[in-house]
């Protein structure tokens, strides 16, 4: 794939001061992207719902923590300077 072509080009230009870069064609790039996407293990619907739920719960907990700290610091500042 792309790393293989880069490795071959780098090996050929090792002795030179400035290595020449080879650009891949857009068609080759799209083929490589499609090949990589075929390797992806896509989550099932159940896994996707689980991951989304866990993420939303985590975000809500973090919002609660940050809001609570903000409220406590606000009360502390108003107590000191108020």
N, CA, C and O atoms as a CHARMM CRD file, in Angstrom:
* protein
*
  328
    1    1 UNK  N      0.82900  -1.17600   0.00000 PROA 1      0.00000
    2    1 UNK  CA     0.00000   0.00000   0.00000 PROA 1      0.00000
    3    1 UNK  C      0.88400   1.25500   0.00000 PROA 1      0.00000
    4    1 UNK  O      1.99600   1.22400  -0.52700 PROA 1      0.00000
    5    2 UNK  N      0.41100   2.33000   0.57200 PROA 2      0.00000
    6    2 UNK  CA     1.15000   3.59100   0.52400 PROA 2      0.00000
    7    2 UNK  C      2.47600   3.48900   1.26700 PROA 2      0.00000
    8    2 UNK  O      3.48000   4.05000   0.82700 PROA 2      0.00000
    9    3 UNK  N      2.48800   2.78300   2.37900 PROA 3      0.00000
   10    3 UNK  CA     3.73600   2.66500   3.13500 PROA 3      0.00000
   11    3 UNK  C      4.75600   1.84100   2.36000 PROA 3      0.00000
   12    3 UNK  O      5.96100   2.06900   2.46700 PROA 3      0.00000
   13    4 UNK  N      4.26400   0.87800   1.57600 PROA 4      0.00000
   14    4 UNK  CA     5.18100   0.06900   0.78500 PROA 4      0.00000
   15    4 UNK  C      5.84200   0.90300  -0.30100 PROA 4      0.00000
   16    4 UNK  O      7.04200   0.76700  -0.53900 PROA 4      0.00000
   17    5 UNK  N      5.07400   1.76700  -0.96500 PROA 5      0.00000
   18    5 UNK  CA     5.66300   2.58900  -2.02400 PROA 5      0.00000
   19    5 UNK  C      6.62100   3.60900  -1.43100 PROA 5      0.00000
   20    5 UNK  O      7.65500   3.91600  -2.02400 PROA 5      0.00000
   21    6 UNK  N      6.27400   4.14000  -0.25000 PROA 6      0.00000
   22    6 UNK  CA     7.17100   5.10600   0.37600 PROA 6      0.00000
   23    6 UNK  C      8.47400   4.43700   0.77300 PROA 6      0.00000
   24    6 UNK  O      9.54600   5.01500   0.59200 PROA 6      0.00000
   25    7 UNK  N      8.39900   3.21500   1.31500 PROA 7      0.00000
   26    7 UNK  CA     9.59100   2.48600   1.72400 PROA 7      0.00000
   27    7 UNK  C     10.49700   2.18900   0.54600 PROA 7      0.00000
   28    7 UNK  O     11.71900   2.29000   0.66100 PROA 7      0.00000
   29    8 UNK  N      9.90700   1.82000  -0.59500 PROA 8      0.00000
   30    8 UNK  CA    10.69900   1.54100  -1.78500 PROA 8      0.00000
   31    8 UNK  C     11.37900   2.80200  -2.29100 PROA 8      0.00000
   32    8 UNK  O     12.54400   2.76500  -2.68600 PROA 8      0.00000
   33    9 UNK  N     10.65600   3.92000  -2.28000 PROA 9      0.00000
   34    9 UNK  CA    11.23400   5.17400  -2.75800 PROA 9      0.00000
   35    9 UNK  C     12.35700   5.62200  -1.82600 PROA 9      0.00000
   36    9 UNK  O     13.38300   6.12300  -2.28500 PROA 9      0.00000
   37   10 UNK  N     12.16400   5.44400  -0.51900 PROA 10     0.00000
   38   10 UNK  CA    13.18500   5.84900   0.44300 PROA 10     0.00000
   39   10 UNK  C     14.43000   4.98100   0.29600 PROA 10     0.00000
   40   10 UNK  O     15.55000   5.47300   0.44000 PROA 10     0.00000
   41   11 UNK  N     14.24300   3.69900   0.01100 PROA 11     0.00000
   42   11 UNK  CA    15.38700   2.80300  -0.13600 PROA 11     0.00000
   43   11 UNK  C     16.21200   3.15800  -1.36600 PROA 11     0.00000
   44   11 UNK  O     17.43700   3.04000  -1.33500 PROA 11     0.00000
   45   12 UNK  N     15.57300   3.58700  -2.44200 PROA 12     0.00000
   46   12 UNK  CA    16.27800   3.93600  -3.67100 PROA 12     0.00000
   47   12 UNK  C     17.07300   5.23400  -3.52200 PROA 12     0.00000
   48   12 UNK  O     18.12200   5.40100  -4.14400 PROA 12     0.00000
   49   13 UNK  N     16.56500   6.15700  -2.68700 PROA 13     0.00000
   50   13 UNK  CA    17.18100   7.47400  -2.57200 PROA 13     0.00000
   51   13 UNK  C     18.05300   7.61900  -1.33400 PROA 13     0.00000
   52   13 UNK  O     18.36200   8.74500  -0.94400 PROA 13     0.00000
   53   14 UNK  N     18.45900   6.52700  -0.70200 PROA 14     0.00000
   54   14 UNK  CA    19.20400   6.59600   0.55000 PROA 14     0.00000
   55   14 UNK  C     20.51500   7.35300   0.42700 PROA 14     0.00000
   56   14 UNK  O     20.85000   8.13700   1.31500 PROA 14     0.00000
   57   15 UNK  N     21.25500   7.14700  -0.63000 PROA 15     0.00000
   58   15 UNK  CA    22.56500   7.74500  -0.76100 PROA 15     0.00000
   59   15 UNK  C     22.54300   9.21900  -1.12800 PROA 15     0.00000
   60   15 UNK  O     23.58300   9.87100  -1.04400 PROA 15     0.00000
   61   16 UNK  N     21.42900   9.76200  -1.52400 PROA 16     0.00000
   62   16 UNK  CA    21.33500  11.15500  -1.98100 PROA 16     0.00000
   63   16 UNK  C     21.04700  12.09400  -0.81400 PROA 16     0.00000
   64   16 UNK  O     20.57500  11.67800   0.24400 PROA 16     0.00000
   65   17 UNK  N     21.34300  13.36300  -1.03700 PROA 17     0.00000
   66   17 UNK  CA    21.13300  14.35600   0.01000 PROA 17     0.00000
   67   17 UNK  C     19.67100  14.66100   0.24500 PROA 17     0.00000
   68   17 UNK  O     19.25200  14.80900   1.39400 PROA 17     0.00000
   69   18 UNK  N     18.87700  14.76000  -0.82100 PROA 18     0.00000
   70   18 UNK  CA    17.47600  15.12300  -0.68100 PROA 18     0.00000
   71   18 UNK  C     16.61500  14.04000  -1.32100 PROA 18     0.00000
   72   18 UNK  O     16.65100  13.86600  -2.54000 PROA 18     0.00000
   73   19 UNK  N     15.84000  13.30700  -0.51600 PROA 19     0.00000
   74   19 UNK  CA    15.03700  12.22800  -1.08800 PROA 19     0.00000
   75   19 UNK  C     13.87100  12.78000  -1.91100 PROA 19     0.00000
   76   19 UNK  O     13.19700  13.72700  -1.50500 PROA 19     0.00000
   77   20 UNK  N     13.65200  12.16500  -3.07600 PROA 20     0.00000
   78   20 UNK  CA    12.53400  12.56600  -3.92400 PROA 20     0.00000
   79   20 UNK  C     11.27300  11.88300  -3.42100 PROA 20     0.00000
   80   20 UNK  O     11.29500  10.70200  -3.07500 PROA 20     0.00000
   81   21 UNK  N     10.17900  12.62300  -3.38000 PROA 21     0.00000
   82   21 UNK  CA     8.90700  12.07500  -2.91900 PROA 21     0.00000
   83   21 UNK  C      8.05300  11.72500  -4.12500 PROA 21     0.00000
   84   21 UNK  O      7.93100  12.50200  -5.07200 PROA 21     0.00000
   85   22 UNK  N      7.46900  10.54300  -4.06700 PROA 22     0.00000
   86   22 UNK  CA     6.56200  10.11900  -5.10800 PROA 22     0.00000
   87   22 UNK  C      5.14100  10.34300  -4.62700 PROA 22     0.00000
   88   22 UNK  O      4.80100   9.98400  -3.50000 PROA 22     0.00000
   89   23 UNK  N      4.32000  10.92600  -5.46100 PROA 23     0.00000
   90   23 UNK  CA     2.92200  11.13200  -5.10800 PROA 23     0.00000
   91   23 UNK  C      2.09600   9.99900  -5.68000 PROA 23     0.00000
   92   23 UNK  O      2.33800   9.52700  -6.79100 PROA 23     0.00000
   93   24 UNK  N      1.11500   9.57100  -4.89900 PROA 24     0.00000
   94   24 UNK  CA     0.22300   8.53900  -5.40100 PROA 24     0.00000
   95   24 UNK  C     -0.91300   9.20300  -6.16000 PROA 24     0.00000
   96   24 UNK  O     -1.28300  10.34000  -5.86700 PROA 24     0.00000
   97   25 UNK  N     -1.45600   8.50400  -7.12000 PROA 25     0.00000
   98   25 UNK  CA    -2.55800   9.05200  -7.90700 PROA 25     0.00000
   99   25 UNK  C     -3.83200   9.02200  -7.06700 PROA 25     0.00000
  100   25 UNK  O     -3.94600   8.21700  -6.14200 PROA 25     0.00000
  101   26 UNK  N     -4.78600   9.88900  -7.38100 PROA 26     0.00000
  102   26 UNK  CA    -6.05200   9.88200  -6.63300 PROA 26     0.00000
  103   26 UNK  C     -6.77500   8.53100  -6.71600 PROA 26     0.00000
  104   26 UNK  O     -7.41100   8.10900  -5.75000 PROA 26     0.00000
  105   27 UNK  N     -6.67900   7.85000  -7.87200 PROA 27     0.00000
  106   27 UNK  CA    -7.33600   6.55100  -8.02500 PROA 27     0.00000
  107   27 UNK  C     -6.71100   5.53300  -7.07300 PROA 27     0.00000
  108   27 UNK  O     -7.42800   4.76700  -6.43000 PROA 27     0.00000
  109   28 UNK  N     -5.38500   5.51800  -6.97900 PROA 28     0.00000
  110   28 UNK  CA    -4.69800   4.60400  -6.06600 PROA 28     0.00000
  111   28 UNK  C     -5.05500   4.92300  -4.62300 PROA 28     0.00000
  112   28 UNK  O     -5.24600   4.01700  -3.81200 PROA 28     0.00000
  113   29 UNK  N     -5.14500   6.20200  -4.30400 PROA 29     0.00000
  114   29 UNK  CA    -5.51200   6.61800  -2.95100 PROA 29     0.00000
  115   29 UNK  C     -6.89700   6.09200  -2.58500 PROA 29     0.00000
  116   29 UNK  O     -7.08600   5.54500  -1.49900 PROA 29     0.00000
  117   30 UNK  N     -7.87000   6.25600  -3.49200 PROA 30     0.00000
  118   30 UNK  CA    -9.23400   5.78600  -3.22200 PROA 30     0.00000
  119   30 UNK  C     -9.25100   4.26700  -3.06400 PROA 30     0.00000
  120   30 UNK  O     -9.94300   3.74600  -2.18900 PROA 30     0.00000
  121   31 UNK  N     -8.50200   3.55300  -3.89700 PROA 31     0.00000
  122   31 UNK  CA    -8.42100   2.09600  -3.76800 PROA 31     0.00000
  123   31 UNK  C     -7.86100   1.69500  -2.40900 PROA 31     0.00000
  124   31 UNK  O     -8.35500   0.75800  -1.78100 PROA 31     0.00000
  125   32 UNK  N     -6.84600   2.39500  -1.96200 PROA 32     0.00000
  126   32 UNK  CA    -6.23900   2.08600  -0.66600 PROA 32     0.00000
  127   32 UNK  C     -7.20200   2.38800   0.48100 PROA 32     0.00000
  128   32 UNK  O     -7.26400   1.64300   1.45900 PROA 32     0.00000
  129   33 UNK  N     -7.94800   3.47700   0.35600 PROA 33     0.00000
  130   33 UNK  CA    -8.93100   3.81800   1.38800 PROA 33     0.00000
  131   33 UNK  C     -9.99700   2.73800   1.47000 PROA 33     0.00000
  132   33 UNK  O    -10.36200   2.30100   2.56100 PROA 33     0.00000
  133   34 UNK  N    -10.50000   2.30400   0.31200 PROA 34     0.00000
  134   34 UNK  CA   -11.52300   1.25800   0.29100 PROA 34     0.00000
  135   34 UNK  C    -10.96900  -0.04100   0.88100 PROA 34     0.00000
  136   34 UNK  O    -11.65900  -0.72700   1.63500 PROA 34     0.00000
  137   35 UNK  N     -9.72300  -0.37700   0.53700 PROA 35     0.00000
  138   35 UNK  CA    -9.10500  -1.59200   1.07500 PROA 35     0.00000
  139   35 UNK  C     -8.98200  -1.50800   2.59600 PROA 35     0.00000
  140   35 UNK  O     -9.22000  -2.50300   3.28100 PROA 35     0.00000
  141   36 UNK  N     -8.61700  -0.35100   3.13500 PROA 36     0.00000
  142   36 UNK  CA    -8.49900  -0.19200   4.58600 PROA 36     0.00000
  143   36 UNK  C     -9.86800  -0.25200   5.25700 PROA 36     0.00000
  144   36 UNK  O    -10.00100  -0.81500   6.34400 PROA 36     0.00000
  145   37 UNK  N    -10.88700   0.32600   4.61700 PROA 37     0.00000
  146   37 UNK  CA   -12.22700   0.29400   5.20200 PROA 37     0.00000
  147   37 UNK  C    -12.79000  -1.11900   5.24500 PROA 37     0.00000
  148   37 UNK  O    -13.60900  -1.42800   6.11000 PROA 37     0.00000
  149   38 UNK  N    -12.36700  -1.97900   4.32800 PROA 38     0.00000
  150   38 UNK  CA   -12.81400  -3.37000   4.36000 PROA 38     0.00000
  151   38 UNK  C    -12.22300  -4.11200   5.55200 PROA 38     0.00000
  152   38 UNK  O    -12.80000  -5.09800   6.01100 PROA 38     0.00000
  153   39 UNK  N    -11.08300  -3.65500   6.05700 PROA 39     0.00000
  154   39 UNK  CA   -10.43400  -4.30000   7.20000 PROA 39     0.00000
  155   39 UNK  C    -11.07600  -3.89900   8.52600 PROA 39     0.00000
  156   39 UNK  O    -10.86300  -4.55900   9.54300 PROA 39     0.00000
  157   40 UNK  N    -11.84900  -2.83500   8.52000 PROA 40     0.00000
  158   40 UNK  CA   -12.43500  -2.31400   9.75100 PROA 40     0.00000
  159   40 UNK  C    -13.49100  -3.28500  10.26800 PROA 40     0.00000
  160   40 UNK  O    -14.30500  -3.80300   9.50300 PROA 40     0.00000
  161   41 UNK  N    -13.46400  -3.52000  11.55800 PROA 41     0.00000
  162   41 UNK  CA   -14.51000  -4.32500  12.19300 PROA 41     0.00000
  163   41 UNK  C    -15.56200  -3.34800  12.69800 PROA 41     0.00000
  164   41 UNK  O    -15.37400  -2.68700  13.71900 PROA 41     0.00000
  165   42 UNK  N    -16.65900  -3.26600  11.97800 PROA 42     0.00000
  166   42 UNK  CA   -17.70900  -2.31200  12.30300 PROA 42     0.00000
  167   42 UNK  C    -18.51600  -2.83700  13.48400 PROA 42     0.00000
  168   42 UNK  O    -18.77200  -4.03800  13.56800 PROA 42     0.00000
  169   43 UNK  N    -18.92500  -1.94400  14.40800 PROA 43     0.00000
  170   43 UNK  CA   -19.70600  -2.39500  15.56300 PROA 43     0.00000
  171   43 UNK  C    -21.12400  -2.79200  15.14900 PROA 43     0.00000
  172   43 UNK  O    -21.68100  -2.27300  14.18200 PROA 43     0.00000
  173   44 UNK  N    -21.68300  -3.72200  15.90800 PROA 44     0.00000
  174   44 UNK  CA   -23.07500  -4.10100  15.68100 PROA 44     0.00000
  175   44 UNK  C    -23.97400  -2.99500  16.23500 PROA 44     0.00000
  176   44 UNK  O    -23.50900  -2.07900  16.91300 PROA 44     0.00000
  177   45 UNK  N    -25.25700  -3.09900  15.93500 PROA 45     0.00000
  178   45 UNK  CA   -26.20700  -2.08800  16.42500 PROA 45     0.00000
  179   45 UNK  C    -26.19900  -2.05500  17.95700 PROA 45     0.00000
  180   45 UNK  O    -26.22500  -0.98300  18.56200 PROA 45     0.00000
  181   46 UNK  N    -26.16200  -3.22500  18.56700 PROA 46     0.00000
  182   46 UNK  CA   -26.17500  -3.29500  20.03700 PROA 46     0.00000
  183   46 UNK  C    -24.91000  -2.65000  20.62000 PROA 46     0.00000
  184   46 UNK  O    -24.99200  -1.89600  21.59000 PROA 46     0.00000
  185   47 UNK  N    -23.74200  -2.94200  20.03300 PROA 47     0.00000
  186   47 UNK  CA   -22.49000  -2.34900  20.50400 PROA 47     0.00000
  187   47 UNK  C    -22.51200  -0.83300  20.32500 PROA 47     0.00000
  188   47 UNK  O    -22.05700  -0.08900  21.19500 PROA 47     0.00000
  189   48 UNK  N    -23.04400  -0.38500  19.19200 PROA 48     0.00000
  190   48 UNK  CA   -23.10800   1.04900  18.92700 PROA 48     0.00000
  191   48 UNK  C    -23.98300   1.76600  19.95300 PROA 48     0.00000
  192   48 UNK  O    -23.63300   2.84300  20.43400 PROA 48     0.00000
  193   49 UNK  N    -25.12000   1.16200  20.28200 PROA 49     0.00000
  194   49 UNK  CA   -26.00500   1.75100  21.29600 PROA 49     0.00000
  195   49 UNK  C    -25.31200   1.76800  22.65500 PROA 49     0.00000
  196   49 UNK  O    -25.41900   2.74500  23.39500 PROA 49     0.00000
  197   50 UNK  N    -24.60500   0.69300  22.98500 PROA 50     0.00000
  198   50 UNK  CA   -23.87600   0.63300  24.26000 PROA 50     0.00000
  199   50 UNK  C    -22.79600   1.70200  24.32000 PROA 50     0.00000
  200   50 UNK  O    -22.69200   2.42400  25.31200 PROA 50     0.00000
  201   51 UNK  N    -21.98800   1.81100  23.26200 PROA 51     0.00000
  202   51 UNK  CA   -20.91300   2.81200  23.23200 PROA 51     0.00000
  203   51 UNK  C    -21.47600   4.22800  23.33000 PROA 51     0.00000
  204   51 UNK  O    -20.92500   5.07500  24.03300 PROA 51     0.00000
  205   52 UNK  N    -22.57800   4.48000  22.61900 PROA 52     0.00000
  206   52 UNK  CA   -23.18800   5.81400  22.65100 PROA 52     0.00000
  207   52 UNK  C    -23.71500   6.13000  24.03900 PROA 52     0.00000
  208   52 UNK  O    -23.53300   7.24100  24.53600 PROA 52     0.00000
  209   53 UNK  N    -24.36900   5.16000  24.66900 PROA 53     0.00000
  210   53 UNK  CA   -24.91100   5.37200  26.01300 PROA 53     0.00000
  211   53 UNK  C    -23.78800   5.64300  27.01100 PROA 53     0.00000
  212   53 UNK  O    -23.88200   6.56700  27.81900 PROA 53     0.00000
  213   54 UNK  N    -22.73800   4.84700  26.95700 PROA 54     0.00000
  214   54 UNK  CA   -21.60300   5.03900  27.86500 PROA 54     0.00000
  215   54 UNK  C    -20.99500   6.42300  27.65800 PROA 54     0.00000
  216   54 UNK  O    -20.67100   7.10700  28.62800 PROA 54     0.00000
  217   55 UNK  N    -20.83900   6.83700  26.41100 PROA 55     0.00000
  218   55 UNK  CA   -20.25900   8.15200  26.12100 PROA 55     0.00000
  219   55 UNK  C    -21.13700   9.27400  26.66200 PROA 55     0.00000
  220   55 UNK  O    -20.63300  10.22000  27.26600 PROA 55     0.00000
  221   56 UNK  N    -22.44300   9.17400  26.44900 PROA 56     0.00000
  222   56 UNK  CA   -23.34800  10.22600  26.92300 PROA 56     0.00000
  223   56 UNK  C    -23.37400  10.29400  28.45100 PROA 56     0.00000
  224   56 UNK  O    -23.38600  11.38200  29.02700 PROA 56     0.00000
  225   57 UNK  N    -23.38200   9.13000  29.10600 PROA 57     0.00000
  226   57 UNK  CA   -23.36600   9.11400  30.57400 PROA 57     0.00000
  227   57 UNK  C    -22.07200   9.74200  31.09100 PROA 57     0.00000
  228   57 UNK  O    -22.09700  10.51900  32.04600 PROA 57     0.00000
  229   58 UNK  N    -20.94300   9.40700  30.46500 PROA 58     0.00000
  230   58 UNK  CA   -19.66100   9.98000  30.87600 PROA 58     0.00000
  231   58 UNK  C    -19.67400  11.49800  30.71700 PROA 58     0.00000
  232   58 UNK  O    -19.23000  12.22500  31.60600 PROA 58     0.00000
  233   59 UNK  N    -20.18200  11.97300  29.58200 PROA 59     0.00000
  234   59 UNK  CA   -20.23500  13.42300  29.34300 PROA 59     0.00000
  235   59 UNK  C    -21.13900  14.09700  30.37300 PROA 59     0.00000
  236   59 UNK  O    -20.79700  15.16200  30.88700 PROA 59     0.00000
  237   60 UNK  N    -22.27600  13.49600  30.67900 PROA 60     0.00000
  238   60 UNK  CA   -23.17800  14.08600  31.67500 PROA 60     0.00000
  239   60 UNK  C    -22.53200  14.12200  33.05600 PROA 60     0.00000
  240   60 UNK  O    -22.70000  15.09700  33.78900 PROA 60     0.00000
  241   61 UNK  N    -21.79800  13.07700  33.41900 PROA 61     0.00000
  242   61 UNK  CA   -21.09500  13.07900  34.71200 PROA 61     0.00000
  243   61 UNK  C    -20.04400  14.17800  34.74200 PROA 61     0.00000
  244   61 UNK  O    -19.91700  14.88900  35.74000 PROA 61     0.00000
  245   62 UNK  N    -19.29000  14.32300  33.65700 PROA 62     0.00000
  246   62 UNK  CA   -18.26300  15.37300  33.60800 PROA 62     0.00000
  247   62 UNK  C    -18.88800  16.76300  33.66300 PROA 62     0.00000
  248   62 UNK  O    -18.34900  17.65800  34.31400 PROA 62     0.00000
  249   63 UNK  N    -20.02200  16.95300  32.98400 PROA 63     0.00000
  250   63 UNK  CA   -20.72100  18.24600  33.04400 PROA 63     0.00000
  251   63 UNK  C    -21.14800  18.52200  34.48200 PROA 63     0.00000
  252   63 UNK  O    -21.02600  19.65100  34.95900 PROA 63     0.00000
  253   64 UNK  N    -21.64700  17.50600  35.17400 PROA 64     0.00000
  254   64 UNK  CA   -22.04000  17.67300  36.57800 PROA 64     0.00000
  255   64 UNK  C    -20.86500  18.04700  37.46300 PROA 64     0.00000
  256   64 UNK  O    -20.98300  18.92800  38.31400 PROA 64     0.00000
  257   65 UNK  N    -19.73500  17.38600  37.27100 PROA 65     0.00000
  258   65 UNK  CA   -18.54400  17.68900  38.07600 PROA 65     0.00000
  259   65 UNK  C    -18.06300  19.11300  37.81600 PROA 65     0.00000
  260   65 UNK  O    -17.80000  19.86400  38.75500 PROA 65     0.00000
  261   66 UNK  N    -17.95000  19.47800  36.56000 PROA 66     0.00000
  262   66 UNK  CA   -17.46000  20.82700  36.22700 PROA 66     0.00000
  263   66 UNK  C    -18.44500  21.88600  36.71400 PROA 66     0.00000
  264   66 UNK  O    -18.03300  22.92000  37.24000 PROA 66     0.00000
  265   67 UNK  N    -19.74100  21.63600  36.54300 PROA 67     0.00000
  266   67 UNK  CA   -20.74200  22.60000  37.02700 PROA 67     0.00000
  267   67 UNK  C    -20.68100  22.72900  38.54300 PROA 67     0.00000
  268   67 UNK  O    -20.76700  23.83300  39.08000 PROA 67     0.00000
  269   68 UNK  N    -20.53200  21.60000  39.23300 PROA 68     0.00000
  270   68 UNK  CA   -20.43200  21.64400  40.69500 PROA 68     0.00000
  271   68 UNK  C    -19.20500  22.40700  41.15900 PROA 68     0.00000
  272   68 UNK  O    -19.29600  23.22500  42.07400 PROA 68     0.00000
  273   69 UNK  N    -18.06500  22.15300  40.54500 PROA 69     0.00000
  274   69 UNK  CA   -16.85200  22.89900  40.90500 PROA 69     0.00000
  275   69 UNK  C    -17.00500  24.38900  40.60000 PROA 69     0.00000
  276   69 UNK  O    -16.55200  25.23400  41.37200 PROA 69     0.00000
  277   70 UNK  N    -17.63900  24.70500  39.47900 PROA 70     0.00000
  278   70 UNK  CA   -17.86600  26.10300  39.12100 PROA 70     0.00000
  279   70 UNK  C    -18.75000  26.78500  40.16700 PROA 70     0.00000
  280   70 UNK  O    -18.48500  27.91700  40.57200 PROA 70     0.00000
  281   71 UNK  N    -19.79800  26.08600  40.59700 PROA 71     0.00000
  282   71 UNK  CA   -20.70700  26.65600  41.59200 PROA 71     0.00000
  283   71 UNK  C    -19.98800  26.87700  42.92400 PROA 71     0.00000
  284   71 UNK  O    -20.14200  27.91900  43.56000 PROA 71     0.00000
  285   72 UNK  N    -19.18600  25.86300  43.34200 PROA 72     0.00000
  286   72 UNK  CA   -18.45500  25.97700  44.60700 PROA 72     0.00000
  287   72 UNK  C    -17.45800  27.13300  44.54000 PROA 72     0.00000
  288   72 UNK  O    -17.36800  27.92600  45.47700 PROA 72     0.00000
  289   73 UNK  N    -16.71400  27.23400  43.45000 PROA 73     0.00000
  290   73 UNK  CA   -15.74000  28.32800  43.31900 PROA 73     0.00000
  291   73 UNK  C    -16.42900  29.68600  43.26300 PROA 73     0.00000
  292   73 UNK  O    -15.92700  30.66100  43.82000 PROA 73     0.00000
  293   74 UNK  N    -17.58100  29.75300  42.59100 PROA 74     0.00000
  294   74 UNK  CA   -18.33000  31.00900  42.53900 PROA 74     0.00000
  295   74 UNK  C    -18.77700  31.43400  43.93400 PROA 74     0.00000
  296   74 UNK  O    -18.63500  32.60000  44.30400 PROA 74     0.00000
  297   75 UNK  N    -19.31700  30.49100  44.70900 PROA 75     0.00000
  298   75 UNK  CA   -19.73300  30.80600  46.07900 PROA 75     0.00000
  299   75 UNK  C    -18.53100  31.23400  46.93500 PROA 75     0.00000
  300   75 UNK  O    -18.63100  32.15600  47.74500 PROA 75     0.00000
  301   76 UNK  N    -17.40000  30.55300  46.74200 PROA 76     0.00000
  302   76 UNK  CA   -16.19700  30.92100  47.49600 PROA 76     0.00000
  303   76 UNK  C    -15.70900  32.31000  47.15900 PROA 76     0.00000
  304   76 UNK  O    -15.33000  33.06100  48.05800 PROA 76     0.00000
  305   77 UNK  N    -15.70600  32.67400  45.88200 PROA 77     0.00000
  306   77 UNK  CA   -15.27000  34.01200  45.47300 PROA 77     0.00000
  307   77 UNK  C    -16.22400  35.06300  45.99800 PROA 77     0.00000
  308   77 UNK  O    -15.78300  36.11000  46.47100 PROA 77     0.00000
  309   78 UNK  N    -17.53500  34.81000  45.92500 PROA 78     0.00000
  310   78 UNK  CA   -18.51400  35.77400  46.42900 PROA 78     0.00000
  311   78 UNK  C    -18.41400  35.90800  47.96100 PROA 78     0.00000
  312   78 UNK  O    -18.65300  36.98700  48.50400 PROA 78     0.00000
  313   79 UNK  N    -18.06400  34.81700  48.65300 PROA 79     0.00000
  314   79 UNK  CA   -17.91100  34.88100  50.10500 PROA 79     0.00000
  315   79 UNK  C    -16.68300  35.71200  50.48500 PROA 79     0.00000
  316   79 UNK  O    -16.72200  36.50100  51.43000 PROA 79     0.00000
  317   80 UNK  N    -15.56400  35.51700  49.71600 PROA 80     0.00000
  318   80 UNK  CA   -14.32000  36.23400  50.02400 PROA 80     0.00000
  319   80 UNK  C    -14.44100  37.70900  49.65700 PROA 80     0.00000
  320   80 UNK  O    -14.04700  38.57100  50.44300 PROA 80     0.00000
  321   81 UNK  N    -14.97700  38.01300  48.47900 PROA 81     0.00000
  322   81 UNK  CA   -15.00200  39.39500  47.98100 PROA 81     0.00000
  323   81 UNK  C    -16.36500  40.07200  48.14700 PROA 81     0.00000
  324   81 UNK  O    -16.50300  41.25600  47.84000 PROA 81     0.00000
  325   82 UNK  N    -17.36500  39.34300  48.62300 PROA 82     0.00000
  326   82 UNK  CA   -18.73300  39.89500  48.66900 PROA 82     0.00000
  327   82 UNK  C    -19.11100  40.51600  49.91400 PROA 82     0.00000
  328   82 UNK  O    -20.23300  41.00500  50.04500 PROA 82     0.00000
